[in-house]
């Protein structure tokens, strides 16, 4: 469990890693495979949800289904829309605290490292927003990180956990909009990291299984309420509460299912499919926008794209991204944008090409 006074300790750099050891981060710490897999899985869902918005398709872009419609076209509202960005938001808080721990071990002013990282992300987000797509999420993440996550590093972990809970409840009760849950999810990921939960995330099958069952049990009546309000009063308070609440519950259930499956013989397959995408999430998120825009320009008629067409487009893009991510990571330590982001964060050029020393 991470110590609360971790930021008072320093060391000269990451411990050396011998050849043939378990995969490590660029800081020399063992990689948490589950985080890469979950991040890659979330990236897939986010692309499915974003294909139409990126292609500039009115209300259909956010999965709006006409009142009274009960056909199969409503399935994105239950399993895709607002079901994946909560996972990404939670992981952002996790990554922030992991970086803070690493920076606290290595430099005297770790918060300056985090500040630079968020400012660079803000620049990337603004470029993405004004040059490619107004639906960019990176800007929201960067601003929220500056306002919420960075100040939280001065708070004890119990206060961060309490603020996370209060923020999520307030977002649902007061219906703050699509992204209102992001601050609470950031803080939740940070709190769980500081309590050591993330470090033990792959050690148990029972805990995620029981938690997943509880989340699924809570999601079932919530989704039923969402469907009912969607057909009777899609602009009312009932729908505006049940929709994001269902998103949080389904997202949590997705994560728990993945954690359980990673404890089974399916682990190698899940790691092979999702980890390369997750390790290059920033590169893949931004290039996905360009690829979707290119498809829309060539194919046209995006207003008439069916859900099947959306899935085919997303599947084709993800296949291309998986291929280049897999090949890229065989030679390089990080994706190109991840490497540049790390360079800007730390102010010095990090190693890029992967060394292939024979095992001793």
Secondary structure, DSSP 8 states (H G I E B T S, - for coil): ---TTGGG---SS-----TT---B-TTS-B--HHHHHHHHHHHHHHHHHHHHHHTT-TGGGGT---TT--SGGGHHHHHTTTTSHHHHHHHHHHHHHHHHHHHHHH-S-HHHHHHHHHHHHHHHHHHHHHHT-TT-SHHHHHHHIIIIIHHHTTS-HHHHHHHHHHHHHHHHHTT--TTTTHHHHHHHHHHHHHTTTGGGTTS-SHHHHHHHHHHHHHHHHHHHHHHHHHHH-TTSHHHHHHHHHHHHHHHHHHHHHHHHHTTSTTHHHHIIIIIHHHHTHHHHHHHHHHHHHHHHHHH--GGG--HHHHHHHHHHHHHHHHHHHHHHHHHBSS-HHHHHHHHHHHTS----B-------
